Amino acid sequence: MLYTPANKEDFEACSNGKGSGPGKDMRLDFGKGYSSSRWNRLILKRIYNDIMATHNEQGGWGLPDVSEGYLMGELAGQLKRSQKAWNLVQPHFLTENEMERPEQVAR
């Protein structure tokens, strides 16, 4: 509920191929098309790279090796679960011109 999504201007520039991407910003975008956005793919790839670097530095953690595709799929699944949880506490339209009030969202 308190999550602040990625900066909209930076996200849109990245999506249009004009921006440099998230840089050090690890805030995901949970808007429409979040699962296929370039911004989120870049962040998930950075998380994957960080996991693999730590995994290799620390001797493998006693876990079996799995493919990049498998780990990226797990990260994509977590992204989907996180977006779903975030979306549940966002205001939604009640009618064409009326949004939920904060107390309605809380319920």
Secondary structure, DSSP 8 states (H G I E B T S, - for coil): -------HHHHHHHHTT-S---TT------STTGGG-HHHHHHHHHHHHHHHHHHHHTTTTT-----HHHHHHHHHHHHHHHHHHHHHTS--EEETTEE--HHHHH-
